[in-house]
Amino acid sequence: MSSKESAAITQLLSLLESRYAIRVLWALKDGHHQTFRLLQDSVGQITPNTLNTRIKEMREAGFMSHSGEGYYITQSGLDLMKRLSDLQGFSVKWVTAQAKKAAK
C-alpha cells in the first residue's frame, strides 16, 4: 500500500471512529429523508450536541446532506455503506461465535 493510500485510509477511519458516526450514516442508508428529531431517534441515545457535530462532519465529508425534506445520505455515503454492508453478516456470525465461546 502506498503512503497516499495509507493516509487516505487513516483519514477515513479517523472520521468514522468518531462516536456515533457510522450509526448516523447507517440510520440514513435506506435512502429516506429524516428530520433532526427522527434521525436522533433512529441513532438512539445520541445527544443533540453530538448529533449536530456528526452531521456537520458527515456533510463536510460529503456523506450526507440536507434538503427541505430533511437529512439524507449522498451517493458517496451510499457507496461507503455498501462497502460496509458486509459488516452486518459478519457481526451476526461473530456474535454467535462469541456466545458459543462464553457458553463453554
Number of C-alpha atoms within 10 A of each C-alpha: 6 7 8 9 10 10 12 12 12 12 11 11 11 10 16 17 10 13 13 17 19 18 17 22 25 18 20 22 20 12 13 12 19 20 15 15 12 14 21 19 13 16 20 13 10 17 11 12 9 15 21 14 14 22 21 14 17 22 18 11 14 14 20 23 18 15 10 7 10 15 21 25 27 20 13 13 22 20 14 15 20 12 10 12 12 10 13 10 9 11 11 11 12 13 11 12 12 11 11 10 9 8 7 5
